[in-house]
C-alpha cells in the first residue's frame, strides 16, 4: 500500500487566477511566471494548463525553456536571468527565447556570440532593489552597444520592485525607473510589475506584466490581503491521513526534543507527512491543520516523515482520517499563507519545497 500523502493540482483554479491577473492587467500582455518548476506545481503541467490564455512564459532555467519548445509551446519565452555564459546564446536564437540582460558583462557576451537570428532583449534596470540590473550610469552605454549590434531585435526595459508588497510601496523605485527611461519610452516598452505590483498598482504595470505567486493562489502580501480577499483560488492541495492515534497523560512530551508538553490528558494523531515531503520543519506547535475537515493544530517538532496533531474535540478522528496540510476549497480549506506564516516563511517556499516522493495528481 502506498503512503497516503498526496498533492493535487487544480488547473481550473490556475486558469481562474490567470483570469484575475488578466482583469488587473487590462490591455497589457502577461508573462506567466513558471520558474522553479512552476513554483513546485510542475512546469509542463502548468504551461499546458495556461496554454490557451498565456501571452508568454517567464522562467529562469534554460533547460526548462527548451523543454517547453520541445513540447510544442510557441508563445514567447523570457529567461529572467538571461544567459550565464556566451556559449548559451546560440540556444536562445535556436529556440526563439528572449534573454534578460542585467549587466554589462552580459552585453559583452551578446556581442561575442554568433547567432542564427537576432534576439529580442529585456534590459533590466536597478531601480533600488540592488540585486540584478544596470545602474543609471550604465543604461545608456548598454543601450548604445545593443543598438549597434545586429544581434538585437528590439529592447524592452524592465525592473523589479522590492516593496510592492509592503506599506512603503513603489513610489521611490518607480521614480528611479522612470528617470532611467526618460526619453526612451517611445522606443522601448516597459515591464516593471510582478504579482504584488500588478494587484496593488495596476496603473503602473507597463506593457508586459509578470504575475507569479498569484497564479498559484497565494497572496503576495498576506499580512495585508488574503488570497481569498484578492479573489484567488488555491491551486495546490497537500493532504494525508492519520497513521496512528495515541492517548497521552498530563506531563507527557511529544516528538523530538519533547518540545510539546501535555497540560492534560489528550488524544493526538500522527500524520504521514514530514519535512522530507516538503512540510516546513520550522513549523511550531500551533501551526494550523485540518483533521476530518475540522481545524486543529500541530504539536511538537516536525519529523522527517511524520508530524503530530491535536485531536481534542475531534472524537471521530481515527487511523485513516483525512488530514489537510494546505489548500483545498478556497472557502473551507486551509490557506498555504496561514501555514507559511505560522512557520515563519512564505507560501512560495512551501510550494517549491514539495518533494519528489509526494505523488501529484491533477483535477
Phi, psi and omega in degrees: 000136181283153177298141193282352181292143178202155173243143178236133180251121183263100184288333176294321176295321177302313180293324176300314181294324175297324176295324175297316177299319180297319180295322178287328182286332182064234183279353181290155177269159190239123163272115175277117186276119184231031177292170178053050180056044182054053179053039178084000185268352180105112186303302184290327178298312182290318178300318178295321179297331181256007187303326183274354186232340184284132173285326180194167179242143177234135179206184183254324195269121179300319181296327176292319178297318178294321177298322177297316179296318181293335177276357174102005180285132185246358178296158171303145179232125181254129174263112194287343173246005178067213180266158176253347177207151185299329184287355174278337188297325174302328177291326175300315180292317182299321186256013176056054181253150180256115178274147167271134172251121184239005181209159176293332176299321179289329173300316179295322177300316180296318180296329183276344186280152173251116189243151179279344179201154176290153184248138165291143186237140165255121180258116185269129181252139178274103182264008177137351177286332178058044175245269173253154175128154180282141172283167187305320183284354180260347188294309183294317175302321179294314180296322179296318179294320180292322179296329181278349184271138175277002182265004186244130181245043179114150184230129171251139180264131181229161171210177181222125184277135178275335191234020178295341181258019180225173180293340179294326176073194189252004189305311183294315180292322178299317179298319178295315179298315181294326177296320179288336179270358185306126180079000184248347190300324182291332183264337187230113175301169183233151176215085181258347198256124169268193182304309184299314181293323179297318182285320186269330185224058186299336180292346181247034185279348182075210183262328176233129176255161188229069178292137177235274188302328181296331179298332186263007171087019176243158183271137174285347177219069187297336178292337182255319184217126177288161177300319180298320180295334178273359180082018183264149179244140179295136180263320180260129171244127176248124183217159180208204181218161169286132177249356175198152175229137182229151170256127178237153184264163176305135180091347178285150183254160183234128170079179179303134177076357180055043186292335176248132178241123182292129177270355182199171173295137183202160174262138174231155178241151177249125186254139176282075177195133178210190185290340175286349174265350181110358177287138186292124178297332182286354181298121184272172169309134180103352176299132186293144178206160176240136175235128183055034179077007183245140183289139173208203188219158172281160179229130173073193185278138176289133178264178181299318188241355187215157167217160183249148183227156179275124180257016178303127178078005179240069187298331183284351184284118176225187178303132183095353179296144183285139180232126177258119180273318168194161179098219183081197179296139183298336182268317184249003182278205183228116183294132174299331178297322179292318178297314180298317180299320178295329182269003179073029179223199182233158182299329177308315184291321178301311183296312184292336183275355181307124188281153181294340181282351179277119178296141181237131175236166178247156168215000000 
